[in-house]
Amino acid sequence: MSTEQSLAQTRLLVQAAAAVCEDKKGEDTRILELDPVDAGLSDFFLITSATNDRQAMAIADEIELRLKRDFGAYANSVEGRRQGEWILLDYVDFVVHVFLAERRAFYDIERLRKSARPLTPAEFDAELKAELMRKTRAVRKGSARAKTAMPGAPEVKKKTPLSTSAKTADTKAHTGRAVPRKQAAKSAKRAAKATKKKSKD
């Protein structure tokens, strides 16, 4: 898997985990896109707050369940589940932090990661959609170019409109007179009608 594909997969996992936080009423959910220089191994931190330890455990359990079920992704390590004050789920490329509100304020890891770019789940979703649309357009353009450049593909010849002099010359060749095409066609119709009338009489 290329680095780009790996990052795309990580983004989907983060998006799914953030959706769990929203579903389970996690508060002030934030995604920190970490600076590559500062990040070490991880690309993202997902941070959410719970009002009590039971809610914190419920959020962490559901994230684990959904990522395992939908993506086959397992946390590399899980810490703090017993106390439920700060549960950390380490998925290597991203880390989930489920805090009790007062613990989050105390540790304030968002402030410690000043170089990170904070995003709400909605902003993160919008960026993912925009990226997907950009890739789709690029693929379509590429396939259109490939079709055009295919060897043996029939050439589409553009019809070049006849100039007035060419039209006149074309009509002159058939009628012996320099008459525009439309007029010649009308004359031919009239002559045909007259011939039919005579044959009937």
C-alpha positions in Angstrom: 0.0 0.0 0.0 1.4 3.4 -1.0 1.8 6.3 1.5 -1.1 8.1 -0.1 -3.4 5.0 0.2 -2.3 4.5 3.8 -3.2 8.1 4.7 -6.6 7.8 2.9 -7.3 4.6 4.9 -6.3 6.4 8.2 -8.6 9.3 7.4 -11.5 6.9 6.9 -10.8 5.3 10.3 -10.5 8.7 12.0 -13.8 9.7 10.4 -15.5 6.5 11.7 -14.1 7.0 15.2 -15.3 10.6 15.2 -18.8 9.6 14.2 -18.9 7.2 17.2 -18.0 10.1 19.5 -20.8 12.2 18.0 -23.3 9.2 18.3 -22.4 8.6 21.9 -22.7 12.3 22.8 -19.0 13.0 23.3 -18.5 16.7 23.9 -16.2 19.1 22.1 -14.8 16.4 19.7 -11.7 17.6 17.9 -9.4 16.1 15.3 -5.8 17.3 15.4 -3.9 16.9 12.2 -0.4 16.6 13.5 2.7 18.3 12.0 4.8 15.5 10.4 7.9 16.9 12.1 6.3 16.9 15.5 4.0 13.9 15.1 6.4 11.0 15.4 4.5 7.9 14.2 0.9 9.3 14.3 -0.8 11.5 11.8 -3.9 12.4 13.9 -5.2 12.8 17.4 -8.9 12.4 18.0 -10.0 14.0 21.3 -13.4 13.9 22.9 -14.8 14.6 26.4 -17.2 12.4 28.4 -19.3 13.6 31.4 -18.6 10.4 33.5 -16.4 7.3 33.4 -19.3 5.0 32.1 -19.8 7.3 29.1 -16.0 7.4 28.5 -15.8 3.6 28.5 -18.9 3.3 26.3 -17.3 5.6 23.7 -14.0 3.7 23.7 -15.7 0.3 23.5 -17.9 1.4 20.6 -14.9 2.9 18.7 -13.0 -0.4 19.1 -16.1 -2.5 18.0 -16.9 -0.4 14.9 -13.4 -0.1 13.6 -12.9 -3.9 14.0 -16.3 -4.7 12.4 -16.2 -2.2 9.5 -12.5 -2.0 8.7 -10.8 -5.0 10.4 -8.7 -2.5 12.4 -7.5 -3.3 15.9 -6.0 -0.9 18.5 -2.3 -1.5 19.0 -2.7 -0.8 22.7 -5.5 0.5 25.0 -4.7 2.4 28.2 -6.7 3.8 31.1 -9.9 1.8 30.6 -10.0 0.7 34.2 -10.2 4.2 35.7 -12.1 5.7 32.7 -10.7 9.2 33.3 -8.5 9.2 30.2 -8.8 6.3 27.8 -6.2 6.1 25.1 -6.7 3.9 22.0 -3.5 3.7 19.9 -4.1 2.8 16.3 -0.5 3.8 15.4 -1.4 6.2 12.6 -3.9 7.9 14.8 -4.6 8.0 18.6 -8.0 8.4 20.2 -8.1 10.2 23.6 -11.4 9.9 25.5 -11.2 12.2 28.5 -13.4 13.2 31.4 -13.9 16.9 31.0 -11.8 18.0 34.0 -8.9 15.7 33.0 -8.9 17.1 29.5 -8.7 20.6 30.9 -5.9 19.5 33.2 -3.7 17.8 30.6 -4.6 20.2 27.8 -2.9 18.2 25.0 -4.4 20.5 22.4 -2.3 23.3 23.8 0.8 21.1 23.9 0.3 20.3 20.2 0.4 23.9 19.0 1.7 23.0 15.6 -1.3 20.7 14.9 -4.2 21.8 12.8 -7.5 21.4 14.8 -10.6 20.4 12.9 -14.2 19.6 13.9 -15.7 16.3 12.6 -17.8 18.3 10.2 -14.8 20.2 8.8 -12.9 16.8 8.5 -15.8 15.3 6.6 -16.0 18.2 4.2 -12.2 18.0 3.5 -12.6 14.2 2.8 -15.5 14.8 0.4 -13.6 17.5 -1.4 -10.5 15.2 -1.7 -12.7 12.4 -3.1 -14.3 14.6 -5.7 -10.8 15.9 -6.8 -9.6 12.3 -7.2 -12.7 11.3 -9.1 -12.3 14.2 -11.5 -8.6 13.4 -12.1 -9.5 9.7 -12.8 -12.2 10.8 -15.3 -9.9 13.2 -17.1 -7.2 10.5 -17.3 -9.6 7.9 -18.8 -10.9 10.5 -21.3 -7.3 11.3 -22.4 -6.5 7.6 -22.7 -9.5 7.0 -24.9 -8.5 9.8 -27.2 -4.9 8.7 -27.4 -5.8 5.0 -28.1 -4.2 3.7 -31.3 -6.7 2.8 -34.1 -9.4 5.1 -32.6 -11.5 6.6 -35.5 -10.7 10.2 -36.2 -13.7 12.5 -36.0 -13.6 14.8 -39.0 -15.1 18.2 -38.7 -17.4 19.3 -41.4 -16.1 22.5 -43.0 -19.0 24.7 -44.1 -19.0 25.5 -47.8 -18.3 29.1 -48.7 -20.8 31.0 -50.8 -18.6 30.8 -53.9 -18.3 27.0 -53.4 -22.1 26.6 -53.0 -22.6 28.6 -56.2 -20.0 26.6 -58.1 -21.6 23.3 -56.9 -25.1 24.4 -58.1 -23.6 25.7 -61.4 -22.2 22.3 -62.1 -25.7 20.8 -62.0 -27.9 23.5 -63.5 -25.5 25.3 -65.8 -26.4 28.6 -64.0 -24.8 30.2 -61.0 -27.8 29.8 -58.6 -27.6 29.3 -54.8 -28.4 25.8 -53.6 -31.7 26.5 -51.9 -33.1 28.2 -55.0 -32.0 25.3 -57.2 -33.8 22.8 -54.9 -37.0 24.8 -55.0 -36.8 25.0 -58.8 -36.3 21.2 -59.0 -39.4 20.6 -56.8 -41.5 22.9 -58.9 -40.4 21.1 -62.1 -41.2 17.7 -60.5 -44.7 18.9 -59.5 -45.3 20.2 -63.0 -44.3 16.9 -64.6 -46.7 14.9 -62.3 -49.5 17.3 -63.2 -48.9 16.9 -66.9 -48.8 13.1 -66.6 -52.1 13.1 -64.7 -53.8 15.3 -67.4 
